[in-house]
Amino acid sequence: MFISSITSLSVVEVSKRISPWHMEHGKRVEDEYEKIKIV
């Protein structure tokens, strides 16, 4: 449960940080996000 909490928070943090970056590297970010969700 503790790990899940950290993971969900990390996804939010990463999403906020890669938002502008996503515009330049859309496809790659989507692949990385899929990896994050799997973890």
C-alpha positions as MATLAB code, in Angstrom:
seq = 'MFISSITSLSVVEVSKRISPWHMEHGKRVEDEYEKIKIV';
ca = [
       0.000    0.000    0.000;
       2.824    2.358    0.876;
       4.525    1.651   -2.440;
       1.243    2.183   -4.288;
       0.855    5.593   -2.674;
       4.350    6.607   -3.722;
       3.758    5.306   -7.233;
       0.526    7.250   -7.686;
       2.187   10.402   -6.397;
       5.156    9.813   -8.678;
       2.860    9.504  -11.690;
       1.306   12.870  -10.826;
       4.721   14.454  -10.344;
       6.059   13.000  -13.578;
       2.917   13.983  -15.486;
       3.289   17.591  -14.358;
       6.972   17.667  -15.237;
       6.666   16.027  -18.661;
       3.588   17.993  -19.740;
       5.538   20.652  -21.702;
       8.160   18.089  -22.698;
       5.434   15.806  -24.013;
       4.712   18.291  -26.791;
       8.190   17.628  -28.190;
       8.457   13.906  -27.449;
       4.831   12.747  -27.468;
       5.249    9.127  -28.518;
       8.226    8.398  -26.286;
       6.508    9.890  -23.250;
       3.457    7.724  -23.854;
       5.674    4.636  -23.893;
       7.375    5.706  -20.664;
       3.996    6.414  -19.061;
       2.822    2.911  -19.965;
       5.894    1.526  -18.177;
       5.085    3.636  -15.117;
       1.479    2.407  -15.035;
       2.611   -1.214  -15.318;
       4.932   -0.742  -12.345;
];
